[in-house]
Amino acid sequence: MTMSKAIAEETVMHPIYHDELNKARIADLRSQAERDRLVRACAQARRKRREYRMDPAVGVVESFAHHLLIILGARSA
């Protein structure tokens, strides 16, 4: 068999294998999309936490409330 004839010759895939390959590709794309969705959600949550922490008044109020609960809890015991 010459080289040109080998290149021109194609292997035909059985329809069952072709269908299974397509199913595998679709499943791979779906799992990749799910990973991407989770990454975007995590990044968005990190940004929101960072924005929340940037307000110094929030930190002061949280600290005050935390200490007040500790004091009140100690008195009630």
N, C-alpha and C positions, 0 to 999 in steps of 0.2 A: 504494500500500500504506500503510495507516495504521500509526501507531506501535504500537498495541496488537497488531496482527496480526504485525508484525515481531518484537516481543518474544516472542510465543507460539510463533513458528516456530523450530524447532531444526534445526541441521545435523547430519545423521547421519554419523558417521565410518565409513569402510569398515573391516571387520574386520581387514584386513591392516595398515592404518595403526595401528589400536588396539593390535594385538599388538606392532608395532615400538616404539610409544611405551612400552608396558609393559616391554619388554626394555631400552630405554634407561634408564628409571627404575630398574629393578633393578640395572643395571650402575652407575649413579650412586650408588645406596645402598651397593653393595658397595665401591666405591672410597672412599666417605666413611667407611665402617666400617674399612677398612684404614688410612686416614690417622689415624683416631681411635686405633686399636690402636697404631700407631707412636708417636703422641704420648704415650700412656699409658706405653709401654715406655721411652721416653726420659726421661720425668719420674721414673719409678721408678728407673731407673739413676742419674740425678742425685742422687736422695735417698739411695740406697745409697752412692754415692761420698762424699757430704757426711757421712753417718754414719760412714763408714770414716775420714775425715780428722779427725773430731772427737776420736778417741782419741789423745792425745799420745804414749802409749807406742809406738803403731804407727809414728809418724813418727820417733821416736828409734831404734827398732830398724832401720827401713829405712835411715836415714841411716848408722848404724853399719855395717850390712851392705854398703852401697854403698861406703863408704870402705875397708872391709876388702878388698873385691874389687879395688878400685883398687890398694891397697898390694900385695896378693898378686900381682896381674897385673904390676905393675912389677918385682917381685923375680924373677918367673919368666922375664922377657924377657931 
